[in-house]
């Protein structure tokens, strides 16, 4: 019984080690691509909009097929309109990724400002219940400032802001994966010491 338990523990340790190494590799690659992306934010912006455009077209085609596969469905006309809207929007994004990126950036600026205002309101609403309410208000202020900065540089910010956001996300994801992989390694070392 003890040998079987030890064998199971070794199998689990081997699987965790293999996944830890993959996680570390993913983290390093993500970090590298994120850093490169910050220097090529316009290219990342345009390629992201293009990829999104193809996905939107694909979604429209799926809606179209769904609409024709259910001939007696009451919502058929609405589904056809949604499908056409998706296909047209995707085609516009593929045909004019730069213009689409500029308008997406305006949406991002407005979104950040609205979310920032909502966070500030929520922070003030919970200030009697939670001591850390100030952090929520501070986060809201940061959102509003970012939104205003993006809007002030619009439409030129449309050339780089989406690519920059994606690159920063890749950097954050990479750092998180690396930290998690190192934590797993440290935990494995601690467990080995404890049982040896």
BANU-591669 format. One line per field, with one value per residue (C-alpha): y, x, z; chain; residue number from 1. Coordinates in steps of 0.2 Angstrom, whole numbers, padded with zeros to 4 digits. Layout:
<nodes>
py: c(Y	...)
px: c(X	...)
pz: c(Z	...)
ch: c(A	...)
i: c(NUM	...)
</nodes>
This chain:
<nodes>
py: c(0000	0012	0008	0012	0028	0033	0028	0039	0054	0052	0052	0067	0076	0071	0078	0094	0097	0094	0107	0119	0119	0122	0136	0144	0142	0150	0164	0168	0168	0179	0191	0192	0194	0207	0217	0216	0221	0237	0243	0237	0243	0249	0232	0223	0235	0232	0213	0212	0221	0210	0194	0200	0205	0187	0180	0192	0187	0168	0172	0180	0165	0154	0164	0164	0145	0144	0155	0144	0128	0132	0137	0138	0148	0165	0174	0169	0187	0194	0181	0185	0203	0199	0188	0201	0214	0203	0199	0218	0223	0210	0215	0233	0228	0217	0230	0245	0239	0256	0265	0251	0253	0272	0269	0255	0267	0280	0266	0261	0279	0281	0264	0268	0285	0277	0262	0274	0285	0269	0263	0280	0280	0262	0266	0281	0270	0256	0268	0265	0246	0243	0252	0250	0259	0272	0260	0258	0277	0278	0264	0274	0290	0281	0274	0291	0299	0285	0287	0306	0304	0292	0303	0319	0310	0303	0299	0296	0285	0273	0268	0261	0260	0243	0235	0243	0236	0219	0220	0225	0211	0199	0205	0204	0186	0181	0188	0180	0163	0164	0169	0154	0142	0148	0146	0128	0124	0131	0122	0105	0108	0112	0096	0085	0092	0088	0070	0066)
px: c(0000	0014	0023	0007	0005	0023	0020	0005	0014	0028	0016	0008	0024	0030	0014	0015	0034	0030	0016	0026	0039	0026	0019	0036	0039	0022	0026	0043	0036	0021	0033	0045	0030	0023	0039	0041	0023	0025	0038	0026	0010	0003	0006	-0002	-0017	-0020	-0017	-0029	-0042	-0040	-0041	-0056	-0064	-0062	-0069	-0084	-0087	-0086	-0099	-0110	-0109	-0114	-0129	-0134	-0133	-0143	-0156	-0158	-0158	-0173	-0186	-0201	-0192	-0201	-0185	-0178	-0179	-0170	-0157	-0154	-0152	-0140	-0130	-0129	-0124	-0110	-0104	-0104	-0096	-0082	-0080	-0078	-0065	-0055	-0056	-0052	-0043	-0035	-0052	-0060	-0045	-0048	-0067	-0063	-0051	-0065	-0076	-0062	-0059	-0078	-0079	-0064	-0072	-0090	-0082	-0071	-0086	-0096	-0081	-0080	-0099	-0097	-0083	-0092	-0107	-0098	-0086	-0096	-0095	-0077	-0061	-0053	-0066	-0053	-0044	-0060	-0062	-0043	-0045	-0060	-0050	-0036	-0049	-0056	-0038	-0034	-0050	-0047	-0029	-0034	-0048	-0037	-0025	-0039	-0039	-0020	-0021	-0031	-0015	-0007	-0018	-0026	-0009	-0002	-0016	-0013	0005	0004	-0009	0004	0017	0006	0001	0019	0025	0010	0014	0032	0028	0016	0029	0042	0030	0025	0044	0047	0032	0038	0055	0047	0037	0052	0062	0047	0046	0064)
pz: c(0000	0005	-0012	-0022	-0013	-0016	-0035	-0036	-0028	-0040	-0055	-0048	-0045	-0063	-0071	-0060	-0065	-0084	-0083	-0072	-0086	-0100	-0089	-0087	-0106	-0110	-0097	-0105	-0123	-0118	-0109	-0125	-0137	-0125	-0125	-0144	-0146	-0136	-0149	-0164	-0157	-0173	-0182	-0167	-0168	-0186	-0185	-0170	-0179	-0195	-0185	-0175	-0192	-0199	-0183	-0184	-0202	-0197	-0183	-0196	-0207	-0192	-0189	-0207	-0208	-0192	-0199	-0214	-0205	-0195	-0208	-0196	-0183	-0178	-0175	-0193	-0200	-0184	-0185	-0204	-0200	-0186	-0197	-0211	-0198	-0192	-0210	-0215	-0199	-0201	-0219	-0215	-0202	-0214	-0228	-0217	-0201	-0198	-0198	-0188	-0175	-0174	-0170	-0158	-0149	-0147	-0139	-0127	-0121	-0118	-0110	-0098	-0093	-0090	-0080	-0070	-0065	-0060	-0050	-0041	-0037	-0030	-0020	-0011	-0009	0001	0011	0027	0025	0018	0024	0007	-0003	-0007	-0018	-0029	-0030	-0035	-0048	-0055	-0056	-0065	-0078	-0081	-0083	-0095	-0105	-0106	-0112	-0125	-0131	-0131	-0143	-0154	-0169	-0168	-0153	-0164	-0172	-0157	-0141	-0145	-0149	-0133	-0122	-0130	-0127	-0109	-0106	-0114	-0102	-0087	-0092	-0094	-0078	-0069	-0077	-0073	-0055	-0054	-0061	-0049	-0034	-0040	-0040	-0023	-0016	-0024	-0016	0001	0000	-0005	0010	0021	0016	0014)
ch: c(A	A	A	A	A	A	A	A	A	A	A	A	A	A	A	A	A	A	A	A	A	A	A	A	A	A	A	A	A	A	A	A	A	A	A	A	A	A	A	A	A	A	A	A	A	A	A	A	A	A	A	A	A	A	A	A	A	A	A	A	A	A	A	A	A	A	A	A	A	A	A	A	A	A	A	A	A	A	A	A	A	A	A	A	A	A	A	A	A	A	A	A	A	A	A	A	A	A	A	A	A	A	A	A	A	A	A	A	A	A	A	A	A	A	A	A	A	A	A	A	A	A	A	A	A	A	A	A	A	A	A	A	A	A	A	A	A	A	A	A	A	A	A	A	A	A	A	A	A	A	A	A	A	A	A	A	A	A	A	A	A	A	A	A	A	A	A	A	A	A	A	A	A	A	A	A	A	A	A	A	A	A	A	A	A	A	A	A	A	A	A	A	A	A	A	A)
i: c(1	2	3	4	5	6	7	8	9	10	11	12	13	14	15	16	17	18	19	20	21	22	23	24	25	26	27	28	29	30	31	32	33	34	35	36	37	38	39	40	41	42	43	44	45	46	47	48	49	50	51	52	53	54	55	56	57	58	59	60	61	62	63	64	65	66	67	68	69	70	71	72	73	74	75	76	77	78	79	80	81	82	83	84	85	86	87	88	89	90	91	92	93	94	95	96	97	98	99	100	101	102	103	104	105	106	107	108	109	110	111	112	113	114	115	116	117	118	119	120	121	122	123	124	125	126	127	128	129	130	131	132	133	134	135	136	137	138	139	140	141	142	143	144	145	146	147	148	149	150	151	152	153	154	155	156	157	158	159	160	161	162	163	164	165	166	167	168	169	170	171	172	173	174	175	176	177	178	179	180	181	182	183	184	185	186	187	188	189	190	191	192	193	194	195	196)
</nodes>
